[in-house]
Amino acid sequence: MAGFDDYMNTYLDRRMKNIVEEWNLGTMKDFGDYLVRLRSVEAEILEMGDFTHEAKEKLTNMEERLEKVREEKQ
């Protein structure tokens, strides 16, 4: 069995880069700044939530104004 293990180890050593790319695997280098990137994404999500809330308020206001204009026009 030692011969097979040596063969597999050698094969994996030679093909590791390709295996990582083919299977879209992450490496320690990829995850080194994971927490920093995660915090950045979380902050952007919060900003998007604020924007969505503000946009909804503005749209509601515009719809109310449009309704008033339509009522005055009749």
C-alpha positions in Angstrom: 0.0 0.0 0.0 2.9 2.3 0.6 3.6 2.4 -3.2 0.1 3.5 -3.9 0.3 6.2 -1.2 3.5 7.5 -2.7 2.0 7.5 -6.1 -1.1 9.4 -4.9 1.0 11.9 -3.0 3.2 12.6 -6.0 0.1 12.9 -8.3 -1.6 15.3 -5.9 1.6 17.4 -5.5 1.9 17.7 -9.2 -1.8 18.4 -9.9 -2.7 20.4 -6.8 -2.9 23.8 -8.6 -5.1 22.4 -11.3 -7.3 20.6 -8.8 -7.8 23.8 -6.8 -8.7 25.7 -10.0 -11.0 22.9 -11.4 -12.9 22.5 -8.2 -12.9 26.2 -7.4 -11.3 25.5 -4.0 -10.1 28.2 -1.7 -6.6 28.3 -0.3 -5.3 29.8 2.9 -4.1 32.8 0.9 -7.6 33.3 -0.4 -9.0 33.3 3.1 -6.3 35.4 4.7 -8.4 38.6 4.6 -11.7 36.9 4.7 -13.0 38.7 7.8 -12.0 42.1 6.4 -13.8 41.4 3.1 -16.8 40.0 5.0 -17.1 43.2 7.1 -16.8 45.3 4.0 -19.7 43.4 2.4 -21.8 43.6 5.5 -21.3 47.4 5.6 -22.3 47.7 2.0 -25.5 45.6 2.7 -26.4 48.0 5.5 -25.9 51.0 3.2 -28.0 49.3 0.6 -30.7 48.7 3.2 -30.6 52.4 4.1 -30.8 53.4 0.4 -33.8 51.1 -0.1 -35.6 52.6 2.8 -34.9 56.2 1.7 -35.9 55.3 -1.9 -39.2 53.8 -0.7 -40.0 56.9 1.3 -39.3 59.1 -1.7 -41.3 57.0 -4.1 -44.2 57.0 -1.7 -44.0 60.8 -1.5 -43.9 61.1 -5.3 -46.9 58.8 -5.6 -48.9 60.9 -3.1 -48.0 64.1 -5.0 -49.0 62.5 -8.3 -52.3 61.5 -6.8 -52.9 65.1 -5.6 -52.1 66.4 -9.1 -54.5 64.0 -10.7 -57.2 64.9 -8.2 -56.7 68.6 -8.9 -56.8 68.0 -12.6 -60.3 66.5 -12.4 
